[in-house]
Amino acid sequence: MKYKNANIINNLKVSDEFYELSFYWDEDIKPGQFFMIKPAICDIFLKRPISVYNYKDGIVSMLYRISGKGTAILA
């Protein structure tokens, strides 16, 4: 497993429960792959597996639902 920092482009609220997280990524990936997401601002936060739903022109997009404390902090 490879660990790497990424700069977030946006974290948009798309409905009451769902958010779209997008960031730049310099390696080729495909929809369905997972990233283990951990915000740098929270040391006690466990990584959350979130799958890719879109990758275009170096931008990865993920759609996630707030389902607990960890994803609420991420939102």
BADOGU-575262 format. One line per field, with one value per residue: chain; x, z, y of N, C-alpha, C in turn; residue number from 1. Coordinates in steps of 0.2 Angstrom, whole numbers, plus 2048, in hexadecimal, padded with zeros to 3 digits. Layout:
<nodes>
cadena = c(A,...)
n.c1 = c(X,...)
n.c3 = c(Z,...)
n.c2 = c(Y,...)
ca.c1 = c(X,...)
ca.c3 = c(Z,...)
ca.c2 = c(Y,...)
c.c1 = c(X,...)
c.c3 = c(Z,...)
c.c2 = c(Y,...)
num = c(NUM,...)
</nodes>
This chain:
<nodes>
cadena = c(A,A,A,A,A,A,A,A,A,A,A,A,A,A,A,A,A,A,A,A,A,A,A,A,A,A,A,A,A,A,A,A,A,A,A,A,A,A,A,A,A,A,A,A,A,A,A,A,A,A,A,A,A,A,A,A,A,A,A,A,A,A,A,A,A,A,A,A,A,A,A,A,A,A,A)
n.c1 = c(804,803,806,801,800,7F3,7EC,7DD,7D1,7C3,7B5,7A7,796,789,77D,771,778,783,794,79F,7B0,7BE,7CF,7E0,7E9,7F8,7FA,7F5,7E4,7D5,7C3,7BB,7C6,7CD,7D1,7D9,7D4,7D9,7D8,7E3,7E2,7DD,7E3,7DE,7D6,7D0,7D5,7CA,7C3,7C0,7B8,7BD,7B3,7B5,7C1,7CB,7D5,7DF,7D9,7D1,7C1,7B6,7A8,79F,796,790,791,795,79F,7AD,7AB,7A3,7AC,7B5,7AC)
n.c3 = c(800,7FC,803,802,801,7FC,7F3,7F6,7EB,7EB,7F7,7F5,7FB,7F5,7F8,806,80D,806,7FF,7F3,7F1,7EA,7E3,7DD,7D4,7D0,7CA,7C0,7C1,7C4,7C3,7D1,7D8,7E9,7F5,804,80F,819,822,824,82E,83A,846,84D,845,83C,82D,81E,813,803,7F3,7E2,7D7,7CB,7C0,7B8,7AE,7B7,7C3,7D1,7D6,7E3,7EB,7FA,808,817,825,832,83F,83A,82C,82D,832,827,81E)
n.c2 = c(7FA,80B,81B,82B,83D,848,856,85E,862,866,863,860,862,858,853,851,847,843,846,84C,849,84F,84E,852,846,83D,831,823,81D,814,814,80D,809,80A,816,819,824,832,840,84D,856,84F,845,83A,833,826,81E,81E,813,818,817,81B,824,82C,830,83C,845,846,848,842,83C,839,832,833,82E,835,82C,82A,82E,830,833,83E,847,848,84D)
ca.c1 = c(800,806,803,803,7FC,7F0,7E9,7D6,7CE,7BD,7B2,7A0,790,785,776,771,77D,789,799,7A4,7B6,7C3,7D5,7E4,7ED,7FC,7FB,7EF,7E0,7CF,7BD,7BA,7CB,7CC,7D6,7D8,7D4,7DA,7D9,7E9,7E0,7DA,7E7,7DB,7D1,7D2,7D4,7C4,7C4,7BB,7B9,7BD,7AE,7B7,7C8,7CC,7DA,7E3,7D4,7CD,7BB,7B3,7A1,79E,790,791,78F,797,7A4,7B2,7A9,7A1,7B2,7B7,7A8)
ca.c3 = c(800,7FB,806,7FE,802,7F6,7F4,7F5,7E7,7EF,7FB,7F4,7FD,7F0,7FB,80D,810,801,7FD,7EE,7F2,7E4,7E4,7D8,7D5,7CA,7C8,7BC,7C5,7C0,7C7,7D5,7DD,7EF,7F8,80B,810,81F,822,828,834,83F,848,850,840,838,826,81C,80C,7FE,7EC,7DD,7D2,7C5,7BF,7B2,7AD,7BE,7C9,7D4,7DA,7E7,7EE,800,80C,81E,828,838,842,836,826,82F,833,821,81B)
ca.c2 = c(800,811,821,832,843,84B,85D,85E,868,867,85E,863,85F,857,852,851,842,841,84A,84A,84B,84F,850,850,840,83D,82A,821,819,812,814,807,808,80D,81A,81A,82C,834,847,84F,85A,84B,840,834,831,820,81E,81C,811,81B,815,820,824,82F,833,83F,84B,847,84A,83C,83E,834,834,830,830,836,826,829,834,831,836,844,84B,848,852)
c.c1 = c(804,803,806,7FE,7F9,7EC,7E2,7D4,7C8,7BA,7AA,79B,78B,77E,777,777,783,78D,79D,7AB,7BB,7CA,7DA,7E8,7F1,7FE,7F4,7EB,7D9,7C9,7BD,7C0,7CA,7D2,7D4,7D9,7D4,7DC,7DF,7E8,7DE,7DF,7E4,7D6,7D4,7D1,7CE,7C5,7BE,7BD,7B9,7B7,7B0,7BE,7C9,7D1,7DE,7DF,7D0,7C7,7B8,7AC,7A1,798,792,78E,791,79C,7A9,7B0,7A6,7A6,7B5,7B3,7A9)
c.c3 = c(800,7FF,803,800,7FB,7F8,7F2,7F1,7EA,7F2,7FB,7F7,7F7,7F2,802,810,80C,7FF,7F7,7EF,7EC,7E6,7DE,7DA,7CF,7C8,7C5,7C1,7C1,7C5,7CB,7D9,7E3,7F1,800,80D,817,81F,826,82E,83A,841,84A,84B,83C,831,823,815,808,7F7,7E7,7D8,7CB,7C6,7B8,7B2,7B4,7C4,7CB,7D7,7DD,7EA,7F4,804,814,822,82F,83A,83D,82F,827,82F,82C,81D,81D)
c.c2 = c(806,817,827,837,845,852,85C,864,86A,862,861,85F,85E,855,853,84D,841,847,848,84D,84A,852,84F,84A,83F,836,828,81C,818,812,80D,806,80C,811,81A,821,82D,83C,849,853,856,845,839,831,82B,821,81B,819,814,81A,81B,81F,827,831,836,845,84C,848,844,83F,838,836,830,832,830,830,825,82F,835,835,83D,849,84D,84E,859)
num = c(1,2,3,4,5,6,7,8,9,10,11,12,13,14,15,16,17,18,19,20,21,22,23,24,25,26,27,28,29,30,31,32,33,34,35,36,37,38,39,40,41,42,43,44,45,46,47,48,49,50,51,52,53,54,55,56,57,58,59,60,61,62,63,64,65,66,67,68,69,70,71,72,73,74,75)
</nodes>
